[in-house]
Amino acid sequence: MKTKLLLTLTFVLGFSYYHWAQQASLSNNPEPEFPYVEVIITQEKVWLMPDEQPVANVPVKVINAAGEIILQKNFCSESKEWSLDVSGLPSGKYKIQVGATQTEYLEKQGKRKLL
């Protein structure tokens, strides 16, 4: 009984230390961490909903197929509206880069004419 208790305690403490050590090594990373942002894409707007609050600074870039930055905006907790207006972009494929690691895609379609 004492052996099981001792092994369980050792496992829990070892796991806690491992988790702490991983977090400590990640916190020494000089690159800023960005929260995950839920992205809703329509033909008119790109809506951003951060997973956590407050948010210090989340850079967002819209990049065309040639690799050129078409739109760029920084969002933070003080931002009133978390969206980008993409209604004026021409038809084509775009990459939306949120922070340093999150990438979403937009395929802008031309307007359809009604008969």
N, C-alpha and C positions, 0 to 999 in steps of 0.2 A: 504494500500500500504506500509506504514512504517512498519507494523507488518510483512508482508511477507519478506521485505528486511532485517529486524532485525533477523527473524528466519533463513533465508538463510545464512546470515553472521555468525550467531551462529553455524549453522550446519557445514559450511565450516571450521571455526576456531576449532570447536570441533573435526572434523574428522582429521584435520591437527595435532592437539595436540595428538590425539590417535595414529596416525601413527608415530609421533616423539617419543612418549613414548614407543611404541613397539620397535623401532629401538634402543633407548637408553638402554632398558633392554636386548636386544640381544647383544649389543656391550660390555656389562659387562661380557659376557660369556668367561671364560678362554680358552675354546677349540678354536683352529684356524678354521676359515671359509675357505672352499675350493670352488672354482668356479665350476659350472657344466661343465663337460667335455663330449663332444660327443665322443663316442667310436665306432670304426669300427673294426670288428673282422673278420679275415680270418684264414685259416689254417696255414699260414706262419707268419703273423704279426698281432699285435694289434695296431691300430693307434689311437692316442689321439688328439682331437682338443678342446682346452679350449674355453669356451664361451666368456671370457673376457681377456683382456691383460692390464697391465702386470700381470704375475702370480708369486707369491713369491715362493711357494713350494707346489707341489702336489705329495704325495707319492702314488705309485702304487704297489700292491702286486698281484701275481698270486698264488693261493692256490689250491692244489690238493684235491681230494675227502677225503683224510685222515686228512685234516686240516693243512698240512705242507706247509710252504711258499716255493715255487719253484723258483720264480723270484721276485726281489724287486728292484725298481728304483725310484728315486726322480726326478721330472721334474720341471723346472722353466722357466722364460722368456728367460734365456740365453741358454736353451737347443736347440741344432741345429735340432735334429730329435726327434719328439714326437711319438716314436713307440717302441714296445717291440718285439723282435724276438722270436716267439714261435714255429718255425719250428722244433726244436730239441726235443720238448716235446713228450713223448709217448702218445698213444691213451688214452682217458679218459675224464672225466668231470672236469672242472676247474672253480674256482670263481675268478673274477678279481675285486679287491677292489680298487677303486679310491678315495683317500682322506679318510675321516672318515665315510661317509654316502652313497656313491654311489657304487653299486655293479652290475657287468655285469657277464655274463656266457659264457664259451667257451666249446664246445664239440669237442675235437680233435679226428679226425677219422684216421684210419690206411690208409696207401697208397694202392691204388688199382693197381693190376697188369694188364697190357695190354696183350691180347692174340695175 
